[in-house]
Amino acid sequence: MSTLLQDQPMVGLAYEQYQQFNQDARMRALDDAHQRYLHDFATDLEEGIAKSKIAIARNLKREGLDLALIAKTTGLSFIEIERLD
């Protein structure tokens, strides 16, 4: 690694800071908690979008719109739309 870093002082500094970070249990725990938060947030967001698509498709179906058009605009499958009440 040192051969690669000879002409790149910024990369060497970043690598040193990375090593220090990995040796600090508190910092690793904080990073782990942050990564879990980001994952949970993304999952909640995806679930919310999916629920919204279903609600929109249900409303469009109740209004009598063509199922193919609903499928095209919501991204839901034809079968998913047919199952909606």
N, C-alpha and C positions, 0 to 999 in steps of 0.2 A: 504494500500500500504506500509506503514512503516514497518509492520511486515515482509513483503516479502523482504524488503531491508536491514534489520538489518545485515545479514551476507554477503551482496553483495554491498560493497562500490562503485564499478564501475557502477553497475546498478543504484544506487542512484544518482551518479554524472551525469550519462547520462539522468536520468529522470529530474533532476534539470535544465540541459541545454535545454532539450526539452520544459520544462515549460517556460523558459526565451525566447526561440525562439518563442513560440506561443504568447507571450505577446508583441513581437516587430512587429509592423505593417509593418515596412520597410522590415524586414527579410521575413515575410509572403508574401509580395508582390513580392519580388525577387524570392522566391521559386515558387510562382504561375507562374511567367513569365518563369522561367526555365522549369517547368513542361509542360507549353503550347509549348515551343520550342521543347522539346523532343517529344511531341505528334505529332507536325507538321512535324518534321524531319522523324519520323517513318512512318507517312502517305505518305510523299513524296517518301520515299524509297520503300514502298510497291507499290505505283503507278508506279514508275520507273521499278521495277521488272516485274510487270504485262505487261507494255508496251513492255518490252524487250522480254518476252515470246511470245507475239503476233507477234512481228516482226520476231522472229526466226521461229515460226510456219508458218508464211506467206511465208518466204523464202524457207523453207523445202517443203511446199506444191507446190510452183512454180517449184521446182526441181523434183517433181513427187514422193516424198517419200510416203510410205504407211501412211494413216491417223492414223491408230492404233499406229504405231511407233511414229509419231509426238505427239500424245496424251500422250503416255507413257513417252516420253522424256521431254515434256514441262509441263505436268500436266494440260493442257487445256482439256476440254471435246471434244468429237468427234463432237458435234453440233457446238461448238465455232470454231473449225478448219474448218468445212464444210462451214461456213459463210464467211471465209476469202477470199478476192479476190486475 
